[in-house]
């Protein structure tokens, strides 16, 4: 891997393929095609949820994400979590950004007016 793989970026297809192959070995049901599409981004985010508060769908060559991806169960650092595989691609429902439950949120009149425009 020579560059990062991330959302909204020009990704090298060989780098994307490496990340996809690792995710498949970890149990994620995605196609290994070298294209950093929505399913690859969803799988990266779902993987990151195990050790990041705000998954960013970014895997850098020398960053924390690649170390977690390359970690081998049984030969891990105590700080690294044991990550369950994703058994069902339908479990991934994140299409980008953070999700909020609007039923428990309070909106101001100005906020409601702004939302009506969307």
PDB file as gemmi writes it, atoms N, CA and C in Angstrom:
CRYST1    1.000    1.000    1.000  90.00  90.00  90.00 P 1                      
ATOM      1  N   UNK A   1       0.840  -1.170   0.000  1.00  0.00           N  
ATOM      2  CA  UNK A   1       0.000   0.000   0.000  1.00  0.00           C  
ATOM      3  C   UNK A   1       0.888   1.237   0.000  1.00  0.00           C  
ATOM      4  N   UNK A   2       0.619   2.155  -0.907  1.00  0.00           N  
ATOM      5  CA  UNK A   2       1.458   3.351  -1.007  1.00  0.00           C  
ATOM      6  C   UNK A   2       0.725   4.633  -0.635  1.00  0.00           C  
ATOM      7  N   UNK A   3      -0.589   4.627  -0.695  1.00  0.00           N  
ATOM      8  CA  UNK A   3      -1.359   5.826  -0.367  1.00  0.00           C  
ATOM      9  C   UNK A   3      -2.520   5.493   0.534  1.00  0.00           C  
ATOM     10  N   UNK A   4      -3.249   6.518   0.908  1.00  0.00           N  
ATOM     11  CA  UNK A   4      -4.401   6.293   1.774  1.00  0.00           C  
ATOM     12  C   UNK A   4      -5.615   5.915   0.933  1.00  0.00           C  
ATOM     13  N   UNK A   5      -6.560   5.279   1.582  1.00  0.00           N  
ATOM     14  CA  UNK A   5      -7.841   4.939   0.974  1.00  0.00           C  
ATOM     15  C   UNK A   5      -8.888   5.668   1.793  1.00  0.00           C  
ATOM     16  N   UNK A   6      -9.706   6.472   1.114  1.00  0.00           N  
ATOM     17  CA  UNK A   6     -10.692   7.262   1.845  1.00  0.00           C  
ATOM     18  C   UNK A   6     -11.831   7.716   0.951  1.00  0.00           C  
ATOM     19  N   UNK A   7     -12.856   8.207   1.607  1.00  0.00           N  
ATOM     20  CA  UNK A   7     -14.040   8.738   0.945  1.00  0.00           C  
ATOM     21  C   UNK A   7     -13.702  10.050   0.241  1.00  0.00           C  
ATOM     22  N   UNK A   8     -14.311  10.274  -0.910  1.00  0.00           N  
ATOM     23  CA  UNK A   8     -14.158  11.521  -1.675  1.00  0.00           C  
ATOM     24  C   UNK A   8     -12.703  11.834  -1.980  1.00  0.00           C  
ATOM     25  N   UNK A   9     -11.982  10.849  -2.472  1.00  0.00           N  
ATOM     26  CA  UNK A   9     -10.579  11.036  -2.788  1.00  0.00           C  
ATOM     27  C   UNK A   9     -10.244  10.207  -4.017  1.00  0.00           C  
ATOM     28  N   UNK A  10      -9.143  10.552  -4.655  1.00  0.00           N  
ATOM     29  CA  UNK A  10      -8.641   9.732  -5.754  1.00  0.00           C  
ATOM     30  C   UNK A  10      -7.816   8.628  -5.117  1.00  0.00           C  
ATOM     31  N   UNK A  11      -8.331   7.412  -5.155  1.00  0.00           N  
ATOM     32  CA  UNK A  11      -7.689   6.275  -4.521  1.00  0.00           C  
ATOM     33  C   UNK A  11      -7.034   5.388  -5.571  1.00  0.00           C  
ATOM     34  N   UNK A  12      -5.854   4.900  -5.274  1.00  0.00           N  
ATOM     35  CA  UNK A  12      -5.184   3.951  -6.159  1.00  0.00           C  
ATOM     36  C   UNK A  12      -5.920   2.620  -6.054  1.00  0.00           C  
ATOM     37  N   UNK A  13      -6.296   2.043  -7.190  1.00  0.00           N  
ATOM     38  CA  UNK A  13      -7.089   0.812  -7.168  1.00  0.00           C  
ATOM     39  C   UNK A  13      -6.353  -0.344  -6.500  1.00  0.00           C  
ATOM     40  N   UNK A  14      -5.022  -0.364  -6.585  1.00  0.00           N  
ATOM     41  CA  UNK A  14      -4.261  -1.427  -5.915  1.00  0.00           C  
ATOM     42  C   UNK A  14      -4.365  -1.288  -4.400  1.00  0.00           C  
ATOM     43  N   UNK A  15      -4.324  -0.060  -3.898  1.00  0.00           N  
ATOM     44  CA  UNK A  15      -4.469   0.186  -2.465  1.00  0.00           C  
ATOM     45  C   UNK A  15      -5.869  -0.208  -1.995  1.00  0.00           C  
ATOM     46  N   UNK A  16      -6.873   0.169  -2.781  1.00  0.00           N  
ATOM     47  CA  UNK A  16      -8.255  -0.163  -2.430  1.00  0.00           C  
ATOM     48  C   UNK A  16      -8.427  -1.679  -2.391  1.00  0.00           C  
ATOM     49  N   UNK A  17      -7.845  -2.362  -3.370  1.00  0.00           N  
ATOM     50  CA  UNK A  17      -7.944  -3.825  -3.426  1.00  0.00           C  
ATOM     51  C   UNK A  17      -7.308  -4.465  -2.182  1.00  0.00           C  
ATOM     52  N   UNK A  18      -6.171  -3.928  -1.734  1.00  0.00           N  
ATOM     53  CA  UNK A  18      -5.511  -4.449  -0.526  1.00  0.00           C  
ATOM     54  C   UNK A  18      -6.450  -4.327   0.673  1.00  0.00           C  
ATOM     55  N   UNK A  19      -7.052  -3.156   0.850  1.00  0.00           N  
ATOM     56  CA  UNK A  19      -7.966  -2.927   1.971  1.00  0.00           C  
ATOM     57  C   UNK A  19      -9.186  -3.836   1.852  1.00  0.00           C  
ATOM     58  N   UNK A  20      -9.733  -3.961   0.649  1.00  0.00           N  
ATOM     59  CA  UNK A  20     -10.895  -4.828   0.451  1.00  0.00           C  
ATOM     60  C   UNK A  20     -10.567  -6.279   0.786  1.00  0.00           C  
ATOM     61  N   UNK A  21      -9.401  -6.753   0.368  1.00  0.00           N  
ATOM     62  CA  UNK A  21      -9.007  -8.138   0.661  1.00  0.00           C  
ATOM     63  C   UNK A  21      -8.881  -8.370   2.165  1.00  0.00           C  
ATOM     64  N   UNK A  22      -8.322  -7.393   2.867  1.00  0.00           N  
ATOM     65  CA  UNK A  22      -8.193  -7.516   4.325  1.00  0.00           C  
ATOM     66  C   UNK A  22      -9.571  -7.543   4.977  1.00  0.00           C  
ATOM     67  N   UNK A  23     -10.461  -6.654   4.530  1.00  0.00           N  
ATOM     68  CA  UNK A  23     -11.816  -6.613   5.097  1.00  0.00           C  
ATOM     69  C   UNK A  23     -12.560  -7.920   4.838  1.00  0.00           C  
ATOM     70  N   UNK A  24     -12.401  -8.495   3.661  1.00  0.00           N  
ATOM     71  CA  UNK A  24     -13.049  -9.773   3.346  1.00  0.00           C  
ATOM     72  C   UNK A  24     -12.515 -10.866   4.263  1.00  0.00           C  
ATOM     73  N   UNK A  25     -11.199 -10.881   4.497  1.00  0.00           N  
ATOM     74  CA  UNK A  25     -10.607 -11.871   5.405  1.00  0.00           C  
ATOM     75  C   UNK A  25     -11.136 -11.706   6.824  1.00  0.00           C  
ATOM     76  N   UNK A  26     -11.531 -10.488   7.175  1.00  0.00           N  
ATOM     77  CA  UNK A  26     -12.079 -10.222   8.508  1.00  0.00           C  
ATOM     78  C   UNK A  26     -13.575 -10.492   8.576  1.00  0.00           C  
ATOM     79  N   UNK A  27     -14.173 -10.934   7.464  1.00  0.00           N  
ATOM     80  CA  UNK A  27     -15.575 -11.326   7.470  1.00  0.00           C  
ATOM     81  C   UNK A  27     -16.545 -10.354   6.832  1.00  0.00           C  
ATOM     82  N   UNK A  28     -16.068  -9.262   6.280  1.00  0.00           N  
ATOM     83  CA  UNK A  28     -16.954  -8.296   5.655  1.00  0.00           C  
ATOM     84  C   UNK A  28     -17.313  -8.771   4.250  1.00  0.00           C  
ATOM     85  N   UNK A  29     -18.574  -8.649   3.910  1.00  0.00           N  
ATOM     86  CA  UNK A  29     -19.086  -9.137   2.623  1.00  0.00           C  
ATOM     87  C   UNK A  29     -19.065  -7.998   1.606  1.00  0.00           C  
ATOM     88  N   UNK A  30     -17.915  -7.792   0.998  1.00  0.00           N  
ATOM     89  CA  UNK A  30     -17.782  -6.772  -0.042  1.00  0.00           C  
ATOM     90  C   UNK A  30     -17.064  -7.381  -1.238  1.00  0.00           C  
ATOM     91  N   UNK A  31     -17.214  -6.750  -2.358  1.00  0.00           N  
ATOM     92  CA  UNK A  31     -16.557  -7.192  -3.584  1.00  0.00           C  
ATOM     93  C   UNK A  31     -15.133  -6.637  -3.618  1.00  0.00           C  
ATOM     94  N   UNK A  32     -14.182  -7.467  -3.997  1.00  0.00           N  
ATOM     95  CA  UNK A  32     -12.789  -7.030  -4.157  1.00  0.00           C  
ATOM     96  C   UNK A  32     -12.626  -6.653  -5.627  1.00  0.00           C  
ATOM     97  N   UNK A  33     -12.792  -5.349  -5.905  1.00  0.00           N  
ATOM     98  CA  UNK A  33     -12.740  -4.882  -7.282  1.00  0.00           C  
ATOM     99  C   UNK A  33     -11.822  -3.671  -7.478  1.00  0.00           C  
ATOM    100  N   UNK A  34     -11.214  -3.186  -6.394  1.00  0.00           N  
ATOM    101  CA  UNK A  34     -10.325  -2.035  -6.505  1.00  0.00           C  
ATOM    102  C   UNK A  34     -11.042  -0.705  -6.595  1.00  0.00           C  
ATOM    103  N   UNK A  35     -12.360  -0.716  -6.443  1.00  0.00           N  
ATOM    104  CA  UNK A  35     -13.153   0.516  -6.505  1.00  0.00           C  
ATOM    105  C   UNK A  35     -13.594   0.878  -5.089  1.00  0.00           C  
ATOM    106  N   UNK A  36     -13.280   2.088  -4.669  1.00  0.00           N  
ATOM    107  CA  UNK A  36     -13.644   2.537  -3.330  1.00  0.00           C  
ATOM    108  C   UNK A  36     -15.053   3.122  -3.376  1.00  0.00           C  
ATOM    109  N   UNK A  37     -16.034   2.224  -3.503  1.00  0.00           N  
ATOM    110  CA  UNK A  37     -17.427   2.623  -3.609  1.00  0.00           C  
ATOM    111  C   UNK A  37     -18.121   2.643  -2.263  1.00  0.00           C  
ATOM    112  N   UNK A  38     -19.434   2.809  -2.274  1.00  0.00           N  
ATOM    113  CA  UNK A  38     -20.181   2.941  -1.023  1.00  0.00           C  
ATOM    114  C   UNK A  38     -20.087   1.710  -0.119  1.00  0.00           C  
ATOM    115  N   UNK A  39     -20.043   0.504  -0.683  1.00  0.00           N  
ATOM    116  CA  UNK A  39     -19.958  -0.690   0.160  1.00  0.00           C  
ATOM    117  C   UNK A  39     -18.608  -0.796   0.852  1.00  0.00           C  
ATOM    118  N   UNK A  40     -17.545  -0.411   0.154  1.00  0.00           N  
ATOM    119  CA  UNK A  40     -16.208  -0.419   0.773  1.00  0.00           C  
ATOM    120  C   UNK A  40     -16.148   0.618   1.888  1.00  0.00           C  
ATOM    121  N   UNK A  41     -16.672   1.798   1.630  1.00  0.00           N  
ATOM    122  CA  UNK A  41     -16.680   2.857   2.643  1.00  0.00           C  
ATOM    123  C   UNK A  41     -17.512   2.425   3.847  1.00  0.00           C  
ATOM    124  N   UNK A  42     -18.661   1.805   3.613  1.00  0.00           N  
ATOM    125  CA  UNK A  42     -19.502   1.334   4.715  1.00  0.00           C  
ATOM    126  C   UNK A  42     -18.770   0.290   5.556  1.00  0.00           C  
ATOM    127  N   UNK A  43     -18.057  -0.622   4.882  1.00  0.00           N  
ATOM    128  CA  UNK A  43     -17.336  -1.665   5.611  1.00  0.00           C  
ATOM    129  C   UNK A  43     -16.188  -1.061   6.428  1.00  0.00           C  
ATOM    130  N   UNK A  44     -15.480  -0.078   5.865  1.00  0.00           N  
ATOM    131  CA  UNK A  44     -14.401   0.582   6.607  1.00  0.00           C  
ATOM    132  C   UNK A  44     -14.981   1.277   7.842  1.00  0.00           C  
ATOM    133  N   UNK A  45     -16.081   1.992   7.660  1.00  0.00           N  
ATOM    134  CA  UNK A  45     -16.715   2.690   8.794  1.00  0.00           C  
ATOM    135  C   UNK A  45     -17.187   1.705   9.856  1.00  0.00           C  
ATOM    136  N   UNK A  46     -17.802   0.619   9.415  1.00  0.00           N  
ATOM    137  CA  UNK A  46     -18.299  -0.380  10.365  1.00  0.00           C  
ATOM    138  C   UNK A  46     -17.126  -0.970  11.148  1.00  0.00           C  
ATOM    139  N   UNK A  47     -16.014  -1.228  10.486  1.00  0.00           N  
ATOM    140  CA  UNK A  47     -14.813  -1.732  11.151  1.00  0.00           C  
ATOM    141  C   UNK A  47     -14.296  -0.695  12.147  1.00  0.00           C  
ATOM    142  N   UNK A  48     -14.261   0.563  11.747  1.00  0.00           N  
ATOM    143  CA  UNK A  48     -13.737   1.631  12.599  1.00  0.00           C  
ATOM    144  C   UNK A  48     -14.603   1.873  13.835  1.00  0.00           C  
ATOM    145  N   UNK A  49     -15.876   1.538  13.768  1.00  0.00           N  
ATOM    146  CA  UNK A  49     -16.765   1.759  14.909  1.00  0.00           C  
ATOM    147  C   UNK A  49     -16.301   1.011  16.156  1.00  0.00           C  
ATOM    148  N   UNK A  50     -15.501  -0.013  15.972  1.00  0.00           N  
ATOM    149  CA  UNK A  50     -15.029  -0.807  17.099  1.00  0.00           C  
ATOM    150  C   UNK A  50     -13.941  -0.109  17.910  1.00  0.00           C  
ATOM    151  N   UNK A  51     -13.303   0.913  17.323  1.00  0.00           N  
ATOM    152  CA  UNK A  51     -12.220   1.567  18.051  1.00  0.00           C  
ATOM    153  C   UNK A  51     -12.166   3.079  17.836  1.00  0.00           C  
ATOM    154  N   UNK A  52     -13.133   3.657  17.127  1.00  0.00           N  
ATOM    155  CA  UNK A  52     -13.175   5.100  16.911  1.00  0.00           C  
ATOM    156  C   UNK A  52     -14.551   5.627  17.296  1.00  0.00           C  
ATOM    157  N   UNK A  53     -14.593   6.811  17.912  1.00  0.00           N  
ATOM    158  CA  UNK A  53     -15.876   7.430  18.253  1.00  0.00           C  
ATOM    159  C   UNK A  53     -16.575   7.962  17.011  1.00  0.00           C  
ATOM    160  N   UNK A  54     -15.806   8.514  16.094  1.00  0.00           N  
ATOM    161  CA  UNK A  54     -16.358   9.062  14.853  1.00  0.00           C  
ATOM    162  C   UNK A  54     -15.613   8.453  13.665  1.00  0.00           C  
ATOM    163  N   UNK A  55     -16.082   7.327  13.148  1.00  0.00           N  
ATOM    164  CA  UNK A  55     -15.418   6.708  12.000  1.00  0.00           C  
ATOM    165  C   UNK A  55     -15.337   7.673  10.831  1.00  0.00           C  
ATOM    166  N   UNK A  56     -14.158   7.717  10.203  1.00  0.00           N  
ATOM    167  CA  UNK A  56     -13.952   8.673   9.110  1.00  0.00           C  
ATOM    168  C   UNK A  56     -13.774   8.012   7.744  1.00  0.00           C  
ATOM    169  N   UNK A  57     -13.860   6.687   7.686  1.00  0.00           N  
ATOM    170  CA  UNK A  57     -13.730   5.944   6.423  1.00  0.00           C  
ATOM    171  C   UNK A  57     -12.407   6.228   5.730  1.00  0.00           C  
ATOM    172  N   UNK A  58     -11.358   6.430   6.516  1.00  0.00           N  
ATOM    173  CA  UNK A  58     -10.036   6.739   5.969  1.00  0.00           C  
ATOM    174  C   UNK A  58      -9.026   5.740   6.527  1.00  0.00           C  
ATOM    175  N   UNK A  59      -8.242   5.134   5.627  1.00  0.00           N  
ATOM    176  CA  UNK A  59      -7.188   4.214   6.040  1.00  0.00           C  
ATOM    177  C   UNK A  59      -5.875   4.749   5.482  1.00  0.00           C  
ATOM    178  N   UNK A  60      -4.999   5.200   6.377  1.00  0.00           N  
ATOM    179  CA  UNK A  60      -3.683   5.710   5.985  1.00  0.00           C  
ATOM    180  C   UNK A  60      -2.648   4.603   6.032  1.00  0.00           C  
ATOM    181  N   UNK A  61      -1.593   4.767   5.271  1.00  0.00           N  
ATOM    182  CA  UNK A  61      -0.527   3.767   5.184  1.00  0.00           C  
ATOM    183  C   UNK A  61       0.084   3.472   6.550  1.00  0.00           C  
ATOM    184  N   UNK A  62       0.312   4.487   7.354  1.00  0.00           N  
ATOM    185  CA  UNK A  62       0.974   4.270   8.639  1.00  0.00           C  
ATOM    186  C   UNK A  62       0.080   4.652   9.820  1.00  0.00           C  
ATOM    187  N   UNK A  63      -1.236   4.662   9.604  1.00  0.00           N  
ATOM    188  CA  UNK A  63      -2.152   5.088  10.654  1.00  0.00           C  
ATOM    189  C   UNK A  63      -2.671   3.960  11.526  1.00  0.00           C  
ATOM    190  N   UNK A  64      -3.508   4.340  12.478  1.00  0.00           N  
ATOM    191  CA  UNK A  64      -4.088   3.405  13.439  1.00  0.00           C  
ATOM    192  C   UNK A  64      -4.989   2.379  12.739  1.00  0.00           C  
ATOM    193  N   UNK A  65      -5.724   2.810  11.723  1.00  0.00           N  
ATOM    194  CA  UNK A  65      -6.665   1.914  11.051  1.00  0.00           C  
ATOM    195  C   UNK A  65      -5.974   0.732  10.383  1.00  0.00           C  
ATOM    196  N   UNK A  66      -4.880   0.987   9.698  1.00  0.00           N  
ATOM    197  CA  UNK A  66      -4.185  -0.114   9.022  1.00  0.00           C  
ATOM    198  C   UNK A  66      -3.593  -1.073  10.051  1.00  0.00           C  
ATOM    199  N   UNK A  67      -3.136  -0.556  11.187  1.00  0.00           N  
ATOM    200  CA  UNK A  67      -2.613  -1.443  12.243  1.00  0.00           C  
ATOM    201  C   UNK A  67      -3.718  -2.346  12.783  1.00  0.00           C  
ATOM    202  N   UNK A  68      -4.905  -1.794  12.968  1.00  0.00           N  
ATOM    203  CA  UNK A  68      -6.036  -2.599  13.429  1.00  0.00           C  
ATOM    204  C   UNK A  68      -6.444  -3.623  12.362  1.00  0.00           C  
ATOM    205  N   UNK A  69      -6.444  -3.195  11.100  1.00  0.00           N  
ATOM    206  CA  UNK A  69      -6.809  -4.117  10.029  1.00  0.00           C  
ATOM    207  C   UNK A  69      -5.825  -5.281   9.922  1.00  0.00           C  
ATOM    208  N   UNK A  70      -4.554  -4.987  10.117  1.00  0.00           N  
ATOM    209  CA  UNK A  70      -3.528  -6.017   9.965  1.00  0.00           C  
ATOM    210  C   UNK A  70      -3.303  -6.844  11.214  1.00  0.00           C  
ATOM    211  N   UNK A  71      -3.938  -6.479  12.320  1.00  0.00           N  
ATOM    212  CA  UNK A  71      -3.728  -7.229  13.559  1.00  0.00           C  
ATOM    213  C   UNK A  71      -4.287  -8.642  13.409  1.00  0.00           C  
ATOM    214  N   UNK A  72      -3.574  -9.590  13.986  1.00  0.00           N  
ATOM    215  CA  UNK A  72      -3.957 -11.000  13.930  1.00  0.00           C  
ATOM    216  C   UNK A  72      -4.521 -11.396  15.286  1.00  0.00           C  
ATOM    217  N   UNK A  73      -5.733 -11.958  15.334  1.00  0.00           N  
ATOM    218  CA  UNK A  73      -6.282 -12.400  16.620  1.00  0.00           C  
ATOM    219  C   UNK A  73      -5.334 -13.390  17.294  1.00  0.00           C  
ATOM    220  N   UNK A  74      -5.153 -13.228  18.586  1.00  0.00           N  
ATOM    221  CA  UNK A  74      -4.240 -14.096  19.326  1.00  0.00           C  
ATOM    222  C   UNK A  74      -2.838 -13.518  19.420  1.00  0.00           C  
ATOM    223  N   UNK A  75      -2.495 -12.641  18.485  1.00  0.00           N  
ATOM    224  CA  UNK A  75      -1.183 -11.991  18.500  1.00  0.00           C  
ATOM    225  C   UNK A  75      -1.406 -10.492  18.462  1.00  0.00           C  
ATOM    226  N   UNK A  76      -2.133 -10.015  19.437  1.00  0.00           N  
ATOM    227  CA  UNK A  76      -2.495  -8.605  19.413  1.00  0.00           C  
ATOM    228  C   UNK A  76      -1.944  -7.875  20.629  1.00  0.00           C  
ATOM    229  N   UNK A  77      -1.854  -6.601  20.475  1.00  0.00           N  
ATOM    230  CA  UNK A  77      -1.468  -5.722  21.567  1.00  0.00           C  
ATOM    231  C   UNK A  77      -2.669  -5.635  22.515  1.00  0.00           C  
ATOM    232  N   UNK A  78      -2.443  -5.516  23.791  1.00  0.00           N  
ATOM    233  CA  UNK A  78      -3.538  -5.455  24.761  1.00  0.00           C  
ATOM    234  C   UNK A  78      -4.474  -4.281  24.490  1.00  0.00           C  
ATOM    235  N   UNK A  79      -3.967  -3.221  23.878  1.00  0.00           N  
ATOM    236  CA  UNK A  79      -4.797  -2.042  23.623  1.00  0.00           C  
ATOM    237  C   UNK A  79      -5.733  -2.246  22.433  1.00  0.00           C  
ATOM    238  N   UNK A  80      -5.476  -3.259  21.602  1.00  0.00           N  
ATOM    239  CA  UNK A  80      -6.296  -3.471  20.419  1.00  0.00           C  
ATOM    240  C   UNK A  80      -7.502  -4.332  20.758  1.00  0.00           C  
ATOM    241  N   UNK A  81      -8.696  -3.922  20.365  1.00  0.00           N  
ATOM    242  CA  UNK A  81      -9.890  -4.692  20.689  1.00  0.00           C  
ATOM    243  C   UNK A  81     -10.033  -5.924  19.799  1.00  0.00           C  
ATOM    244  N   UNK A  82     -10.745  -6.919  20.276  1.00  0.00           N  
ATOM    245  CA  UNK A  82     -11.103  -8.060  19.442  1.00  0.00           C  
ATOM    246  C   UNK A  82     -12.338  -7.637  18.675  1.00  0.00           C  
ATOM    247  N   UNK A  83     -12.289  -7.704  17.353  1.00  0.00           N  
ATOM    248  CA  UNK A  83     -13.361  -7.182  16.530  1.00  0.00           C  
ATOM    249  C   UNK A  83     -14.188  -8.306  15.923  1.00  0.00           C  
ATOM    250  N   UNK A  84     -15.490  -8.288  16.131  1.00  0.00           N  
ATOM    251  CA  UNK A  84     -16.332  -9.315  15.530  1.00  0.00           C  
ATOM    252  C   UNK A  84     -16.480  -9.059  14.038  1.00  0.00           C  
ATOM    253  N   UNK A  85     -16.562 -10.118  13.226  1.00  0.00           N  
ATOM    254  CA  UNK A  85     -16.745  -9.905  11.787  1.00  0.00           C  
ATOM    255  C   UNK A  85     -18.169  -9.469  11.484  1.00  0.00           C  
ATOM    256  N   UNK A  86     -18.337  -8.854  10.365  1.00  0.00           N  
ATOM    257  CA  UNK A  86     -19.664  -8.472   9.890  1.00  0.00           C  
ATOM    258  C   UNK A  86     -20.210  -9.656   9.106  1.00  0.00           C  
ATOM    259  N   UNK A  87     -21.267 -10.270   9.574  1.00  0.00           N  
ATOM    260  CA  UNK A  87     -21.798 -11.469   8.939  1.00  0.00           C  
ATOM    261  C   UNK A  87     -22.849 -11.179   7.883  1.00  0.00           C  
ATOM    262  N   UNK A  88     -23.394  -9.995   7.903  1.00  0.00           N  
ATOM    263  CA  UNK A  88     -24.477  -9.681   6.993  1.00  0.00           C  
ATOM    264  C   UNK A  88     -24.263  -8.278   6.447  1.00  0.00           C  
ATOM    265  N   UNK A  89     -24.138  -8.183   5.135  1.00  0.00           N  
ATOM    266  CA  UNK A  89     -23.903  -6.869   4.530  1.00  0.00           C  
ATOM    267  C   UNK A  89     -25.053  -5.914   4.801  1.00  0.00           C  
ATOM    268  N   UNK A  90     -26.240  -6.451   5.086  1.00  0.00           N  
ATOM    269  CA  UNK A  90     -27.388  -5.600   5.380  1.00  0.00           C  
ATOM    270  C   UNK A  90     -27.267  -4.925   6.736  1.00  0.00           C  
ATOM    271  N   UNK A  91     -26.321  -5.360   7.570  1.00  0.00           N  
ATOM    272  CA  UNK A  91     -26.126  -4.717   8.860  1.00  0.00           C  
ATOM    273  C   UNK A  91     -25.529  -3.321   8.678  1.00  0.00           C  
ATOM    274  N   UNK A  92     -24.904  -3.093   7.547  1.00  0.00           N  
ATOM    275  CA  UNK A  92     -24.288  -1.795   7.291  1.00  0.00           C  
ATOM    276  C   UNK A  92     -25.367  -0.878   6.739  1.00  0.00           C  
ATOM    277  N   UNK A  93     -25.697   0.170   7.492  1.00  0.00           N  
ATOM    278  CA  UNK A  93     -26.725   1.086   7.017  1.00  0.00           C  
ATOM    279  C   UNK A  93     -26.233   2.518   6.995  1.00  0.00           C  
ATOM    280  N   UNK A  94     -24.957   2.718   7.179  1.00  0.00           N  
ATOM    281  CA  UNK A  94     -24.397   4.065   7.217  1.00  0.00           C  
ATOM    282  C   UNK A  94     -24.065   4.508   5.802  1.00  0.00           C  
ATOM    283  N   UNK A  95     -24.689   5.577   5.367  1.00  0.00           N  
ATOM    284  CA  UNK A  95     -24.421   6.090   4.031  1.00  0.00           C  
ATOM    285  C   UNK A  95     -23.537   7.322   4.080  1.00  0.00           C  
ATOM    286  N   UNK A  96     -23.017   7.628   5.226  1.00  0.00           N  
ATOM    287  CA  UNK A  96     -22.115   8.762   5.347  1.00  0.00           C  
ATOM    288  C   UNK A  96     -22.559   9.714   6.431  1.00  0.00           C  
ATOM    289  N   UNK A  97     -21.605  10.267   7.132  1.00  0.00           N  
ATOM    290  CA  UNK A  97     -21.909  11.225   8.178  1.00  0.00           C  
ATOM    291  C   UNK A  97     -22.435  10.572   9.436  1.00  0.00           C  
ATOM    292  N   UNK A  98     -22.713  11.381  10.420  1.00  0.00           N  
ATOM    293  CA  UNK A  98     -23.224  10.882  11.690  1.00  0.00           C  
ATOM    294  C   UNK A  98     -24.740  10.794  11.643  1.00  0.00           C  
ATOM    295  N   UNK A  99     -25.298   9.832  12.350  1.00  0.00           N  
ATOM    296  CA  UNK A  99     -26.743   9.655  12.414  1.00  0.00           C  
ATOM    297  C   UNK A  99     -27.245  10.152  13.764  1.00  0.00           C  
ATOM    298  N   UNK A 100     -28.333  10.881  13.746  1.00  0.00           N  
ATOM    299  CA  UNK A 100     -28.933  11.389  14.970  1.00  0.00           C  
ATOM    300  C   UNK A 100     -30.391  10.962  15.036  1.00  0.00           C  
ATOM    301  N   UNK A 101     -30.866  10.698  16.222  1.00  0.00           N  
ATOM    302  CA  UNK A 101     -32.271  10.371  16.431  1.00  0.00           C  
ATOM    303  C   UNK A 101     -33.026  11.680  16.625  1.00  0.00           C  
ATOM    304  N   UNK A 102     -33.768  12.097  15.604  1.00  0.00           N  
ATOM    305  CA  UNK A 102     -34.456  13.390  15.663  1.00  0.00           C  
ATOM    306  C   UNK A 102     -35.590  13.403  16.679  1.00  0.00           C  
ATOM    307  N   UNK A 103     -36.057  12.215  17.096  1.00  0.00           N  
ATOM    308  CA  UNK A 103     -37.145  12.151  18.073  1.00  0.00           C  
ATOM    309  C   UNK A 103     -36.719  12.673  19.440  1.00  0.00           C  
ATOM    310  N   UNK A 104     -35.421  12.656  19.729  1.00  0.00           N  
ATOM    311  CA  UNK A 104     -34.959  13.120  21.042  1.00  0.00           C  
ATOM    312  C   UNK A 104     -34.212  14.446  20.944  1.00  0.00           C  
ATOM    313  N   UNK A 105     -34.285  15.085  19.789  1.00  0.00           N  
ATOM    314  CA  UNK A 105     -33.593  16.361  19.608  1.00  0.00           C  
ATOM    315  C   UNK A 105     -34.590  17.518  19.733  1.00  0.00           C  
ATOM    316  N   UNK A 106     -34.109  18.649  20.209  1.00  0.00           N  
ATOM    317  CA  UNK A 106     -34.918  19.858  20.283  1.00  0.00           C  
ATOM    318  C   UNK A 106     -34.453  20.819  19.202  1.00  0.00           C  
ATOM    319  N   UNK A 107     -35.400  21.319  18.414  1.00  0.00           N  
ATOM    320  CA  UNK A 107     -35.074  22.245  17.342  1.00  0.00           C  
ATOM    321  C   UNK A 107     -35.649  23.618  17.657  1.00  0.00           C  
ATOM    322  N   UNK A 108     -34.880  24.645  17.359  1.00  0.00           N  
ATOM    323  CA  UNK A 108     -35.382  26.000  17.514  1.00  0.00           C  
ATOM    324  C   UNK A 108     -36.284  26.319  16.320  1.00  0.00           C  
ATOM    325  N   UNK A 109     -37.044  27.388  16.425  1.00  0.00           N  
ATOM    326  CA  UNK A 109     -37.915  27.808  15.326  1.00  0.00           C  
ATOM    327  C   UNK A 109     -37.087  28.117  14.079  1.00  0.00           C  
ATOM    328  N   UNK A 110     -35.915  28.720  14.296  1.00  0.00           N  
ATOM    329  CA  UNK A 110     -35.029  29.034  13.171  1.00  0.00           C  
ATOM    330  C   UNK A 110     -34.500  27.750  12.527  1.00  0.00           C  
ATOM    331  N   UNK A 111     -34.177  26.769  13.359  1.00  0.00           N  
ATOM    332  CA  UNK A 111     -33.693  25.484  12.847  1.00  0.00           C  
ATOM    333  C   UNK A 111     -34.759  24.760  12.043  1.00  0.00           C  
ATOM    334  N   UNK A 112     -35.995  24.798  12.523  1.00  0.00           N  
ATOM    335  CA  UNK A 112     -37.103  24.161  11.805  1.00  0.00           C  
ATOM    336  C   UNK A 112     -37.316  24.843  10.464  1.00  0.00           C  
ATOM    337  N   UNK A 113     -37.234  26.160  10.452  1.00  0.00           N  
ATOM    338  CA  UNK A 113     -37.405  26.907   9.206  1.00  0.00           C  
ATOM    339  C   UNK A 113     -36.307  26.529   8.208  1.00  0.00           C  
ATOM    340  N   UNK A 114     -35.086  26.362   8.684  1.00  0.00           N  
ATOM    341  CA  UNK A 114     -33.974  25.969   7.809  1.00  0.00           C  
ATOM    342  C   UNK A 114     -34.185  24.558   7.268  1.00  0.00           C  
ATOM    343  N   UNK A 115     -34.653  23.651   8.101  1.00  0.00           N  
ATOM    344  CA  UNK A 115     -34.866  22.272   7.675  1.00  0.00           C  
ATOM    345  C   UNK A 115     -35.978  22.164   6.626  1.00  0.00           C  
ATOM    346  N   UNK A 116     -36.976  23.043   6.701  1.00  0.00           N  
ATOM    347  CA  UNK A 116     -38.060  22.997   5.725  1.00  0.00           C  
ATOM    348  C   UNK A 116     -37.560  23.281   4.306  1.00  0.00           C  
ATOM    349  N   UNK A 117     -36.460  24.016   4.191  1.00  0.00           N  
ATOM    350  CA  UNK A 117     -35.893  24.344   2.873  1.00  0.00           C  
ATOM    351  C   UNK A 117     -35.210  23.156   2.218  1.00  0.00           C  
ATOM    352  N   UNK A 118     -34.931  22.107   2.986  1.00  0.00           N  
ATOM    353  CA  UNK A 118     -34.197  20.965   2.435  1.00  0.00           C  
ATOM    354  C   UNK A 118     -35.101  19.884   1.976  1.00  0.00           C  
TER     355      UNK A 118                                                      
END                                                                             
